[in-house]
Amino acid sequence: MRRRRIVGIAAAAAAGILALTAAVLPSTPPNPPVKLPALTTQALAARYAASARAIAHAEATAAAEGNTSLEHSLAAMRHGHFLAFNAAGQGEAVQVIGSLATARRVVIMVPGSDTSLATWASRGAASPFGGARALARETARLDPHARLAIIAWLGYRTPSLLSPAVLTSGNAGQGAQALRPLVTSLARDGDQVALLCHSYGSVVCGLAAPHLPVTDIAVYGSPGMDVSSVRSLDTTARVWAGRESGDWIRNVPHIRLLGLGFGTDPMSPSFGARRFSCGGSGHSGYLSPGGAALRNLAYIALGQAGQVTR
């Protein structure tokens, strides 16, 4: 009994030390919210052209500094359509696939830890661009006439998987502050908006969710949403949760103690999410072409809830 008590005290002390370590990590001001131009072909083209020039300049700087991984990533980004781009720090990038000018439904994909400009297109379907492209191809296959735009969004400083920050919601809070205005602006323009949130990105979406004008929030590979249940999200959106059977995140303790952890597992029946089926891949395999997870996320993106396999 005494040994168990000592172990419990030690665990609590260790958690407290980690929380203190996270608290004293140097903070980075959140990226300013993306201000949308008028959603017309001409205004969007001007914004995309300005971002392309900024990307080309950042690419040249990376080349001059000998940062070849970043240089190659930026070269892959150069011909995309970006609502926002900032090369400072880990970077900011908001890429659009599809036509925002004609879309009636917009999906924002929120990434998790270890995402930066250097990994934007370097990890296949596990990267922001690769995942967005895979989703675009799948939605086009399922509904070729859908007026859908997909946004790959890196609007916050993602924590490193090996840092204490990944155990707290500090970075996620910054992300939520940046995400909410973008969603609100799109909804005000008349678009239906859905959020697809991977891993730590689901914490961002959980913090952004209250009263946000979205139709769907889908989390996958989630460590938790910083709440105990769907009810606590204060949202009218359909809330979905999925997890690949081979995903290591299922072994993460779903607790919230001394500022660490993100609460109830969204896959738990008590959480109250609509659980959708995934395959047997791992934490980075949700958007792999041909998989059950990608197909179901595509149906959620399209707003076709009845087609999602539960």
N, C-alpha and C positions, 0 to 999 in steps of 0.2 A: 504494500500500500504506500509506504514511504517512498520507495523507488519510483512508483508511478507518479507521485506528487512532484518529486524532484525533476523527472522527465518533463512533466507538464510545465513546471516553472521555467525550465531551460528552454523549452520550445517557445513559450511566451516571450522570454527574454530575447531569443534569437529573432522572433518576429518583430519585436520592438526595435532591435538594432537595424533590421532591414528597413523598417519604416522610417527610422531616423536617417539612414543612409539615403533613401529615396528623397526624403524631404530636403536634404542639403545639396542634392545634385544641382548643378547650375541650371537655372531656368532659362528658357528661350521664349521671347514674346511670341504669341500666336500669329500666324500669318493673317494679314487683313482679309476679310471676306471678299470673295470674288464678286465684282460688280458686273452684272450682265449688261452687254450692249442691247440695243433694240434687237429683238429676235427677227431681223430681216436678213435676207441673203447678203445685201450690201454691207450692213453694219457688222455682221458676223465675219464676212470676208476680210474686212479691215482689221478686226481683232486678231483673226488667225494670221494675217500677214505680219502684224506687229510681233506676235509671239514667235513666228518663224525667224524673224530677224534677231530676236533675243536669244533663241536657241542656237543660231549660227554663231553669234558672238561668244556664247558660253562654250560652244564646241571648239572654237579657235583658242580660247583661253585654256581649256583643258589640254589641248594638243601642245600648247606652248609650255605648259607646266609638266608635261610628260604623264598626265593622268589618262592612260590609254583606255581603261575600262569605262570611265565617264565619257571620254571622247567618242567611243564606239556607241554608247547608249544614246548620246545626244545626236549622233549622226542618224540613228534609226528614228529619232523623234522629229527630225527636221521637216519631214513632209506631212506630218500629221496636222490636225486642226486643234489648236489649243486655245481655250478661253483664258487661261492664265499660265504664266511661266515665270519662275524666279530661281536663279541658280545659287542663291545664297544658302549656306548651311547644307542640310540634307536636300534642300530644294522644294519647290512647289510646282505642281503640274496638274492641269485640268484639261484632259483631252476628250474631244467629242468624236464619236463614230456615228454617222447618220446625219440627218438634217434637223437641226434645232428649229429652223425657220418653219418647217412643215409638220414637225412632230406633234402628236397629241398625247404621247406618253413618253416620259423620260425616266431612265433608270440610272441611278448614281451608284457606282461600285466603290465601296470604302475598304481600303486595304488594311492589313495588320502590321505587325512589327517588322523591322528590318527592311522597310520599303523606302527607297530613295531614288533620285534621278539615275544613279548608277545601276539600279536594278529594274528600271522602268520597262525594258523590253528584253532583258537578258535571261529570263527563267521560263521561257515558253508560256504555257497557259497559267503558270503560277505568278507571272509578272502582271502589273497593272494593264499594260497594253495587250499582252498576249491573252489575258483572261477576258478583257473587253472584246477583243476580236473574236475569240471563240464563242462568246455569248451572242455577238452580232450575227455570226454565221448560223448559229443554232436557231435563233429567233427568226431569221430569214427563211430557214428551212421549214420551220413549223407554221409560219404565217408570213408568206412573201409580201402581203399587202399591208402589213402593220405599219403605222406611222409612228415609228419608235426611234428614239435617239438614246445612245448609251454614253454615259460620262464616266471615264476612269479618273478618279479624284484622289489627288495627293495634296490635301490642303492643311495638313498638320504634321508636326514632327513626330514620326513614329518611333517608339522606343526600340532599343536593341533587345533581342530575345535573351541576351545574357546579362542585361542590366537590371538593377532593382526597380527601375522605372516601369518595367513590363508587369510588375506585380501591383501597381497602383493605377488610379484613374486620372492622374495629373495630366499626362499627355492627351488622354481621351477627352478631358474637359476642354482643352484648347481646341481639339478637333471639332467638338460639338459646337463651340462658339463660331467656328468658321463655316461649318456645314449648314447650320440653320438658315442663315440669310440666303444662301444659294437655293435651297429648297423652296423657301417662301417666295423668292422672286419668280421661280419657274411656275409655281402654283398660281401666283397672281396673274401670270400671263395666260393662264387657262390650261396648262398642262397637268395631266395626272403624273404624280411622281412616286417612284418606288425606290427603296434602298436595299441593296444587296451588300452584306457586311461580313467580311471574313476575319476570323480570329480576333485579334485585339480591336479590329475595326468594329466588331459588334459592341464593344464597350462604348465607342464613340457614338454609335447609333442609339444605344440605350440612353445615354445622357442627352442626346439631341431630340429624342422621341416625344416628350410631353407636348401635346397639342400641336404637333407638327403636321402640316397638311400633306400627308402621304397616304397612299392607299394600301401599301404593303411594306413590311420590314422583314427581310429574310436574313437570318444569321446562320453561318455555317462554319464548323470548326471553332465554335465559340467557347471561351473560358467563362462566360457569364456576361450579363448586361448591366451589372451593378445594381440590380434590383432583385426582389424575391419572386416576382411573378409578372405576367403580362398586365395584370390590373395596375400594378405599380408604375407602369410606363406611361399611364395617362394618355393613351392613344386610341383612336378609333380605327387604326389600321389593322389589317390582318397581319398577325405576327407569326412567322414561320421559323422553324429550326430544323437543321439537318446535320448529320455527322457521318462521315465515312467510317466504316467499321475498323479500318486500319489506322485511324487518326490517333496519335499519341495524346491529344488534348483531352481525351476521355479520362485519362489518369490524373489530371490536374485536380487538386482538392477544390471543391466548390464551396468555399467559405468566404466570410468577410470578417476579418479580425485585425484590430489595430491599424486600420487603413489598408490592409493587404487583402487581395482577392476580390472577386466580382460576384459573389453570392450564388444563388441557386443555378444549377445546370439548366439551360434552356431546353434541353432534351428531356428533363424530368417531367412526368405527367403533372406534377403539382405546379409547375411553372405556367402551364396553360397555353403554350404555343401550339400551332398546327405543325406537327412533325412530318417532314417529307423524306422520302426514301433517297438514299445515296448508294454508292457502290462500296467496294472494298478497298479503295485506294487510301492514301495517307493524307496528311495535313495539307499538302500542296496539290492534291489531285482533283479538287472539286470541279474545276472548269476544264478538265481534260476532255477533248472531243470524244463523243460516243458513250460517255458515262451517264448514269442515271441522275447524278447530281446536276450536271449541266442541263440536261433536258428539263428537270423540274424547275431549276432556277430560270430557265428560259420561259417556261409557262408563267411563272410568277412575274417575270419582267413584262410579259405581254398582258398581264391582268387576267389570265385565263385560269382562275383558281380551280375550276372543276376538272381540269386536265392533270393537275398535280397528283402524283401517286403518293399516298399517305403511308 
